Amino acid sequence: SVHAQAAPATQVPQEAELREMRNICNRYTLQAQDTDAYVFENPDLVVIFPAGDAGLVEERTADNGRQDEIAAPGTCKNCITVGVSQSWTHELKTAADFLLTTCRSEDCPQKIDQNDNCPSSASTNPFLVPGCCTEKYTPDFYQPSGLDPISSNGPAVDSQESWVATTFGGVDGTLSAGLYGNSEKARFRRVKPDLVAPGVNIVSARSDGDSFSGGTSGCRCCASTSPFEDPPRDTAGLVAMTGSSHAAALVASAALLVRQYMVQGFYPAGFKASGPSWNPSSALVRAIMLTGTVAVERAYESDGTARDISSLLLPNSKSGFGRLQLPNVLRMMYEDNNLDDCLCLSDNSFFFGVDDSENDPNARRGNKFDPEYGTKCAPWDAIPGSSRMCNTSFSLDERIPDIDCCQSWCFVPATCKHAQTKSYLPGVSLSYDACKDDAKILDECPFRDKERKRLVNTFLKDHTISDFTSPDRFGTYRKVDATTPSGNSLASNESVSYNITVISTSPQDPTIVTLTYTDPPGNLATGIVLVNDLDLIVHVTPILATSLQQVRDSADSIPRNYSATIEYFGNQAGGGDRYNTVEQVRITSSGPAEIIVTVRAHRVNVGQTYQFPPKAVATNESKG
């Protein structure tokens, strides 16, 4: 099961004065402790909280980093806390029609600052302009790899003064201070937010709070006033809003997809019923999602400036482990390859037809497109040397670069079960699944989303593991113990190791190893958040191979160069991370190598009375 908190919360959201107290924000509260306790007792429950929308707060610490922004109970250990990233500009513009705000002409300035410098007196900072002013959504300030300025920053508290029972109001109506004692004793070394997801202009169902209204009572405007909508769209049942609450809802839906992937047997081959059905633990769902993340490139500030954060190591206090990209960790394939009803159409006259005045009013397609456009499988909008590329054939505002621009496709009958329609090609059906992609063109395509991995091999485990050999033709492993949602506990100083062979790694195609575990609730009496402490240690040893084929065929028998072994600790914490229940190692530069993954129990304080919750390790190799 999955639970998403609907809105950012503090321990006492009703009291505005308490919300402003520094010893309340970013603390391990009773709510955070209760969340950890409930997940500890129900280890298949995935709990998701928003990080909060306090990113615009100007108060900073001495090291120029913000603190006290993560809203409790998002400070819990056994949950996913979500910050706010942005989206494609055309999606933001389209969603603006569903915002609750009404724009007047004087609300939307004609000149929006479109550079990375501070706004000049002749222009306007787009982050101070109402969301319904669609001209502000430009790639200079809004992009999928951008962190929105409202997103709350970490890190989260790992130790604090002991919790003090108190009342919120005295006889004279004053507030009692010191809920968590001396705020100067608080230390902030835990990773939060865990990840970020789109949270700007998110469209969802709209309720008017009246169960008898039919959904239209009290709507601001029941139809779009956009001059481009004919007829106007009915917007009564939809609304667009911004905030980490909405980003958390998207992550909750992704968590449901991860669980469905396991329950319906998509793992390991990538199509339904290719493997056994099993219920993953909360720890494993979190591990999968945090493995399928990519770095955030830019962090936007409230003054309109942009900071390049692409070089920040993951995890970090701004984006956690990064931006969620499930396709980078979950393989998807079609079991049914029968595409008889998806054959490419040899006749494209409907595309060039003279009677297509509605779709092509200026009749320019004959001069703009190849006569065979769409009649056979080809990356029609990314052919090298072509004068007509993706950014010249149609507006990029209407397209999703990488998918729409780089992949091979053709026109297909509307009856094709893999047929798709595009807003820029009304009345036309096409299919990417009917065509095999050209790997060389995909790699060289200037519109490629380089954060989306092409080859994904993922190994998941909720329990201890035995030896296994190289991947089979599906990229999965043999001789693996049956995966179960619970397993034996580790005692202090015990460890278990995993052995993996990879062919190569790079920044674009890394090998990612993630450890998560469900920890008992922290002790408010001592102020220490982490109870049990597991470490992730990864050793990378070069394989002395003469060819990649040799690695594929006989990796076990090839000599190792043990003198060149490199040791990595989770979260770049030398000697072991002492504060987090999630640890990750990203290997971005290696040739053929043997990778030994070790999970070591540095400290297990709770494990005798209670069965230790299942640990989870997810490894993702884009090549290997």
Secondary structure, 3 states (H helix, E strand, C coil): CEEECCCCCCCCCCCHHHHCCCCCCCCCCHHHHHHHHHHHHCCCCEEEEECCCCCCCCCCCCCCCCCCCCCCCCCCCCEEEEEEECCCHHHHHHHHHHECCCCCHHHCCCCECCCCCCCCCCCECHHHCCCCCHHHCCCCCCCCCEECCCCCCCCEEEECCCCCCCCCCCCCCCCCCCCCCCHHHCEEEECCCCEEEECCCEEEECCCCCCCCCCCCCCCCCCCCCCCCCCCCCCCCEEEECCHHHHHHHHHHHHHHHHHHHHCCCCCCCCCCCCCCCCCCHHHHHHHHHHCEECCCEEECCCCCEEECCCCCCCECCCECCEECHHHCCCCCCCCCCCHHHCCCCCCHHHHCCCCCCCCCCCCHHHHCCCCCCCCCECCCCCCCCCCCHHHHCCHHHCCCCHHHHCCEEECCCCCCCCEEECCEEEEEEECCCCCCCHHHHHHCCCCCCCCCCCCEEEEECCCCCCCCCCCCCCCCCCCCCCCCCCCCCCCCCEEEEEEEECCECCCCCEEEEEEECCCCCECCCCECCCCEEEEEEEEEEECCCCHHHHHHHHHHCCECHHHCEEEEHHHCCCCCCCCCEEEEEECCECCEEEEEEEEEEECCCCCCCCCCCEEEEEEECCC
